[in-house]
Amino acid sequence: MENNHCESHAKSKIFMKIAISQPTYLPWLGYFDLIDQVDTFVILDTVQFEKQSWQQRNRIKTPVGLQWLTVPVIFRGRLGQAIRDVEIRDPEFWRVHLRAIELNYRRSGYFKDYFGQLSSRLTVGSGTSLMDLNVRLIEWLLGVLGIQTQLVFASQLNPRGKRTELLANICTTLGARQYISPLGAAEYLFAEKEELLTKNVDLFFQHYEHPRYTQSFPPFYAQASVLDLLFNEGPRSLEIIRMGRRELWSPAEVVSRQSTA
């Protein structure tokens, strides 16, 4: 997408809501709830890669709890590399991941409906970047769930600045007037919220309470990859994701709840 197209699209939505986040590997339910409630979702591919973060791993449900699936990447000698530059170290990793997914979900109600599609998108060749893999999976999951939010890459916008200044400049480029943030970013956003306010961008925080749904093995575990929901609930998955959505929190509401916690 070209910048002028982004700006033209933004002008048609004066109060356009956006969210900005790193591309995550097989994200959890809240990631898709965030995408579902904004007009444009910006994939933040210009910031520094964080080793052993959600950017390269996530969890699936097993009979004994949650199991990590981690994508091996090249990081030695590449300290400070941007997310968009991270390369997968072992292009055969997907065999282990698919086997683990198959072992733990093959008896779930909708496994056969989605496993083949997942396999074709998880299978990578030599030279594939982590971001390309994550985005390919996210786009597939959005399509399966029925979420039609527009995706934009931060690298296509040529944003300047760091942390909240960077977010504020992205909002300005897109003409956004509301920025919806995950709750985990509250601490540094509070300290730097003037960066957004001076650009007339209102800050709100996602309020998500993880819903319960059918899982293959008791007891219920929250915070698994959305694959867990998809294989067990199929076409009801988006409905269930939306069940966890609560009214957005203003910064004042977040502070109030933190002080009484």
MIMIMAR-405007 format. One record per residue (C-alpha): residue number from 1; x, y, z. Coordinates in steps of 0.5 Angstrom, whole numbers. Example, Ala and Ser with C-alpha at 12.3 -4.5 7.8 and 13.67 -1.06 7.14 Angstrom:
BEGIN
<i=1 | c1=25 | c2=-9 | c3=16>
<i=2 | c1=27 | c2=-2 | c3=14>
END
This chain:
BEGIN
<i=1 | c1=0 | c2=0 | c3=0>
<i=2 | c1=3 | c2=7 | c3=-2>
<i=3 | c1=3 | c2=13 | c3=3>
<i=4 | c1=-2 | c2=17 | c3=-1>
<i=5 | c1=-7 | c2=11 | c3=-1>
<i=6 | c1=-7 | c2=11 | c3=6>
<i=7 | c1=-8 | c2=18 | c3=7>
<i=8 | c1=-14 | c2=18 | c3=3>
<i=9 | c1=-17 | c2=12 | c3=6>
<i=10 | c1=-16 | c2=16 | c3=13>
<i=11 | c1=-19 | c2=22 | c3=11>
<i=12 | c1=-26 | c2=18 | c3=9>
<i=13 | c1=-26 | c2=16 | c3=17>
<i=14 | c1=-25 | c2=22 | c3=21>
<i=15 | c1=-25 | c2=18 | c3=28>
<i=16 | c1=-22 | c2=12 | c3=25>
<i=17 | c1=-20 | c2=8 | c3=30>
<i=18 | c1=-13 | c2=4 | c3=30>
<i=19 | c1=-9 | c2=-1 | c3=34>
<i=20 | c1=-1 | c2=-2 | c3=33>
<i=21 | c1=2 | c2=-9 | c3=35>
<i=22 | c1=8 | c2=-13 | c3=33>
<i=23 | c1=7 | c2=-19 | c3=28>
<i=24 | c1=6 | c2=-25 | c3=33>
<i=25 | c1=6 | c2=-33 | c3=32>
<i=26 | c1=0 | c2=-36 | c3=32>
<i=27 | c1=-3 | c2=-31 | c3=37>
<i=28 | c1=-8 | c2=-31 | c3=42>
<i=29 | c1=-16 | c2=-29 | c3=42>
<i=30 | c1=-14 | c2=-22 | c3=45>
<i=31 | c1=-10 | c2=-21 | c3=39>
<i=32 | c1=-16 | c2=-22 | c3=34>
<i=33 | c1=-21 | c2=-18 | c3=39>
<i=34 | c1=-16 | c2=-12 | c3=38>
<i=35 | c1=-16 | c2=-13 | c3=31>
<i=36 | c1=-23 | c2=-14 | c3=30>
<i=37 | c1=-25 | c2=-7 | c3=34>
<i=38 | c1=-21 | c2=-2 | c3=30>
<i=39 | c1=-22 | c2=0 | c3=23>
<i=40 | c1=-14 | c2=-1 | c3=21>
<i=41 | c1=-9 | c2=-5 | c3=24>
<i=42 | c1=-2 | c2=-3 | c3=24>
<i=43 | c1=3 | c2=-9 | c3=24>
<i=44 | c1=9 | c2=-6 | c3=27>
<i=45 | c1=15 | c2=-9 | c3=24>
<i=46 | c1=20 | c2=-3 | c3=24>
<i=47 | c1=22 | c2=-4 | c3=32>
<i=48 | c1=27 | c2=-9 | c3=35>
<i=49 | c1=26 | c2=-16 | c3=35>
<i=50 | c1=25 | c2=-19 | c3=42>
<i=51 | c1=28 | c2=-26 | c3=43>
<i=52 | c1=24 | c2=-31 | c3=46>
<i=53 | c1=18 | c2=-26 | c3=46>
<i=54 | c1=11 | c2=-28 | c3=43>
<i=55 | c1=14 | c2=-26 | c3=36>
<i=56 | c1=17 | c2=-32 | c3=35>
<i=57 | c1=13 | c2=-37 | c3=40>
<i=58 | c1=6 | c2=-39 | c3=43>
<i=59 | c1=2 | c2=-44 | c3=46>
<i=60 | c1=-2 | c2=-50 | c3=45>
<i=61 | c1=-7 | c2=-54 | c3=50>
<i=62 | c1=-4 | c2=-61 | c3=51>
<i=63 | c1=-7 | c2=-66 | c3=56>
<i=64 | c1=-2 | c2=-64 | c3=62>
<i=65 | c1=-3 | c2=-56 | c3=60>
<i=66 | c1=0 | c2=-51 | c3=55>
<i=67 | c1=6 | c2=-53 | c3=51>
<i=68 | c1=10 | c2=-48 | c3=48>
<i=69 | c1=12 | c2=-48 | c3=40>
<i=70 | c1=18 | c2=-44 | c3=38>
<i=71 | c1=20 | c2=-42 | c3=32>
<i=72 | c1=28 | c2=-42 | c3=31>
<i=73 | c1=31 | c2=-36 | c3=29>
<i=74 | c1=38 | c2=-33 | c3=27>
<i=75 | c1=40 | c2=-28 | c3=33>
<i=76 | c1=47 | c2=-29 | c3=34>
<i=77 | c1=51 | c2=-23 | c3=31>
<i=78 | c1=45 | c2=-19 | c3=30>
<i=79 | c1=43 | c2=-16 | c3=36>
<i=80 | c1=38 | c2=-10 | c3=35>
<i=81 | c1=35 | c2=-13 | c3=29>
<i=82 | c1=29 | c2=-10 | c3=27>
<i=83 | c1=23 | c2=-15 | c3=26>
<i=84 | c1=22 | c2=-15 | c3=19>
<i=85 | c1=29 | c2=-17 | c3=18>
<i=86 | c1=29 | c2=-24 | c3=23>
<i=87 | c1=30 | c2=-30 | c3=19>
<i=88 | c1=28 | c2=-37 | c3=21>
<i=89 | c1=34 | c2=-41 | c3=23>
<i=90 | c1=31 | c2=-48 | c3=21>
<i=91 | c1=26 | c2=-48 | c3=15>
<i=92 | c1=24 | c2=-55 | c3=18>
<i=93 | c1=22 | c2=-53 | c3=24>
<i=94 | c1=15 | c2=-54 | c3=22>
<i=95 | c1=15 | c2=-61 | c3=22>
<i=96 | c1=15 | c2=-61 | c3=29>
<i=97 | c1=10 | c2=-56 | c3=30>
<i=98 | c1=5 | c2=-59 | c3=26>
<i=99 | c1=6 | c2=-66 | c3=29>
<i=100 | c1=5 | c2=-63 | c3=36>
<i=101 | c1=-1 | c2=-60 | c3=33>
<i=102 | c1=-4 | c2=-66 | c3=30>
<i=103 | c1=-2 | c2=-70 | c3=36>
<i=104 | c1=-6 | c2=-66 | c3=41>
<i=105 | c1=-12 | c2=-64 | c3=36>
<i=106 | c1=-14 | c2=-69 | c3=32>
<i=107 | c1=-20 | c2=-71 | c3=36>
<i=108 | c1=-22 | c2=-64 | c3=36>
<i=109 | c1=-29 | c2=-63 | c3=33>
<i=110 | c1=-26 | c2=-58 | c3=27>
<i=111 | c1=-19 | c2=-61 | c3=26>
<i=112 | c1=-20 | c2=-64 | c3=19>
<i=113 | c1=-23 | c2=-57 | c3=17>
<i=114 | c1=-17 | c2=-53 | c3=18>
<i=115 | c1=-11 | c2=-57 | c3=19>
<i=116 | c1=-10 | c2=-58 | c3=12>
<i=117 | c1=-10 | c2=-50 | c3=11>
<i=118 | c1=-6 | c2=-49 | c3=17>
<i=119 | c1=0 | c2=-54 | c3=14>
<i=120 | c1=0 | c2=-51 | c3=7>
<i=121 | c1=1 | c2=-44 | c3=11>
<i=122 | c1=6 | c2=-46 | c3=16>
<i=123 | c1=11 | c2=-50 | c3=11>
<i=124 | c1=16 | c2=-46 | c3=9>
<i=125 | c1=22 | c2=-46 | c3=5>
<i=126 | c1=30 | c2=-44 | c3=6>
<i=127 | c1=30 | c2=-36 | c3=7>
<i=128 | c1=23 | c2=-35 | c3=9>
<i=129 | c1=23 | c2=-29 | c3=14>
<i=130 | c1=19 | c2=-30 | c3=21>
<i=131 | c1=15 | c2=-24 | c3=19>
<i=132 | c1=13 | c2=-27 | c3=13>
<i=133 | c1=11 | c2=-33 | c3=16>
<i=134 | c1=7 | c2=-29 | c3=22>
<i=135 | c1=3 | c2=-25 | c3=17>
<i=136 | c1=2 | c2=-31 | c3=13>
<i=137 | c1=-1 | c2=-34 | c3=19>
<i=138 | c1=-5 | c2=-28 | c3=21>
<i=139 | c1=-8 | c2=-27 | c3=15>
<i=140 | c1=-10 | c2=-34 | c3=14>
<i=141 | c1=-13 | c2=-34 | c3=21>
<i=142 | c1=-17 | c2=-27 | c3=20>
<i=143 | c1=-20 | c2=-30 | c3=14>
<i=144 | c1=-22 | c2=-36 | c3=17>
<i=145 | c1=-25 | c2=-32 | c3=23>
<i=146 | c1=-29 | c2=-27 | c3=18>
<i=147 | c1=-25 | c2=-21 | c3=21>
<i=148 | c1=-24 | c2=-16 | c3=15>
<i=149 | c1=-20 | c2=-10 | c3=18>
<i=150 | c1=-15 | c2=-7 | c3=14>
<i=151 | c1=-8 | c2=-9 | c3=15>
<i=152 | c1=-2 | c2=-4 | c3=14>
<i=153 | c1=5 | c2=-5 | c3=15>
<i=154 | c1=9 | c2=0 | c3=19>
<i=155 | c1=15 | c2=0 | c3=15>
<i=156 | c1=11 | c2=2 | c3=9>
<i=157 | c1=9 | c2=9 | c3=13>
<i=158 | c1=16 | c2=11 | c3=14>
<i=159 | c1=15 | c2=13 | c3=21>
<i=160 | c1=20 | c2=17 | c3=25>
<i=161 | c1=21 | c2=16 | c3=33>
<i=162 | c1=21 | c2=11 | c3=38>
<i=163 | c1=16 | c2=8 | c3=43>
<i=164 | c1=10 | c2=13 | c3=44>
<i=165 | c1=13 | c2=18 | c3=39>
<i=166 | c1=13 | c2=13 | c3=34>
<i=167 | c1=6 | c2=11 | c3=35>
<i=168 | c1=3 | c2=18 | c3=35>
<i=169 | c1=7 | c2=19 | c3=28>
<i=170 | c1=3 | c2=13 | c3=25>
<i=171 | c1=-3 | c2=15 | c3=28>
<i=172 | c1=-2 | c2=22 | c3=25>
<i=173 | c1=0 | c2=19 | c3=18>
<i=174 | c1=-6 | c2=15 | c3=18>
<i=175 | c1=-11 | c2=20 | c3=20>
<i=176 | c1=-13 | c2=16 | c3=26>
<i=177 | c1=-16 | c2=20 | c3=32>
<i=178 | c1=-17 | c2=14 | c3=37>
<i=179 | c1=-11 | c2=9 | c3=39>
<i=180 | c1=-13 | c2=3 | c3=42>
<i=181 | c1=-7 | c2=0 | c3=46>
<i=182 | c1=-7 | c2=-7 | c3=49>
<i=183 | c1=-7 | c2=-6 | c3=57>
<i=184 | c1=0 | c2=-9 | c3=57>
<i=185 | c1=3 | c2=-2 | c3=54>
<i=186 | c1=0 | c2=2 | c3=60>
<i=187 | c1=6 | c2=4 | c3=64>
<i=188 | c1=10 | c2=7 | c3=59>
<i=189 | c1=4 | c2=10 | c3=55>
<i=190 | c1=2 | c2=14 | c3=61>
<i=191 | c1=9 | c2=17 | c3=62>
<i=192 | c1=9 | c2=19 | c3=55>
<i=193 | c1=1 | c2=20 | c3=53>
<i=194 | c1=3 | c2=27 | c3=51>
<i=195 | c1=6 | c2=25 | c3=45>
<i=196 | c1=-1 | c2=23 | c3=43>
<i=197 | c1=-5 | c2=28 | c3=46>
<i=198 | c1=-1 | c2=34 | c3=42>
<i=199 | c1=-3 | c2=30 | c3=36>
<i=200 | c1=-11 | c2=30 | c3=38>
<i=201 | c1=-11 | c2=23 | c3=39>
<i=202 | c1=-15 | c2=20 | c3=44>
<i=203 | c1=-12 | c2=14 | c3=48>
<i=204 | c1=-16 | c2=8 | c3=50>
<i=205 | c1=-14 | c2=1 | c3=53>
<i=206 | c1=-17 | c2=-6 | c3=51>
<i=207 | c1=-21 | c2=-9 | c3=56>
<i=208 | c1=-21 | c2=-17 | c3=55>
<i=209 | c1=-24 | c2=-22 | c3=59>
<i=210 | c1=-22 | c2=-29 | c3=57>
<i=211 | c1=-28 | c2=-33 | c3=55>
<i=212 | c1=-29 | c2=-40 | c3=56>
<i=213 | c1=-30 | c2=-45 | c3=51>
<i=214 | c1=-30 | c2=-53 | c3=49>
<i=215 | c1=-23 | c2=-56 | c3=50>
<i=216 | c1=-21 | c2=-63 | c3=48>
<i=217 | c1=-18 | c2=-64 | c3=55>
<i=218 | c1=-20 | c2=-61 | c3=62>
<i=219 | c1=-19 | c2=-57 | c3=66>
<i=220 | c1=-20 | c2=-51 | c3=62>
<i=221 | c1=-13 | c2=-47 | c3=60>
<i=222 | c1=-14 | c2=-40 | c3=58>
<i=223 | c1=-8 | c2=-36 | c3=54>
<i=224 | c1=-7 | c2=-41 | c3=49>
<i=225 | c1=-6 | c2=-40 | c3=41>
<i=226 | c1=-13 | c2=-38 | c3=37>
<i=227 | c1=-12 | c2=-45 | c3=34>
<i=228 | c1=-14 | c2=-48 | c3=40>
<i=229 | c1=-21 | c2=-45 | c3=40>
<i=230 | c1=-21 | c2=-46 | c3=32>
<i=231 | c1=-20 | c2=-53 | c3=32>
<i=232 | c1=-25 | c2=-54 | c3=38>
<i=233 | c1=-31 | c2=-49 | c3=36>
<i=234 | c1=-30 | c2=-48 | c3=29>
<i=235 | c1=-35 | c2=-43 | c3=26>
<i=236 | c1=-37 | c2=-40 | c3=33>
<i=237 | c1=-30 | c2=-38 | c3=34>
<i=238 | c1=-31 | c2=-31 | c3=32>
<i=239 | c1=-37 | c2=-30 | c3=36>
<i=240 | c1=-33 | c2=-33 | c3=42>
<i=241 | c1=-28 | c2=-28 | c3=41>
<i=242 | c1=-33 | c2=-23 | c3=42>
<i=243 | c1=-36 | c2=-25 | c3=48>
<i=244 | c1=-29 | c2=-23 | c3=52>
<i=245 | c1=-30 | c2=-16 | c3=50>
<i=246 | c1=-31 | c2=-11 | c3=55>
<i=247 | c1=-32 | c2=-3 | c3=54>
<i=248 | c1=-25 | c2=0 | c3=53>
<i=249 | c1=-22 | c2=3 | c3=59>
<i=250 | c1=-20 | c2=11 | c3=59>
<i=251 | c1=-13 | c2=12 | c3=62>
<i=252 | c1=-16 | c2=15 | c3=68>
<i=253 | c1=-20 | c2=8 | c3=69>
<i=254 | c1=-14 | c2=4 | c3=68>
<i=255 | c1=-11 | c2=8 | c3=74>
<i=256 | c1=-17 | c2=7 | c3=78>
<i=257 | c1=-17 | c2=0 | c3=77>
<i=258 | c1=-10 | c2=-1 | c3=79>
<i=259 | c1=-10 | c2=3 | c3=85>
<i=260 | c1=-16 | c2=-1 | c3=88>
<i=261 | c1=-13 | c2=-8 | c3=85>
END
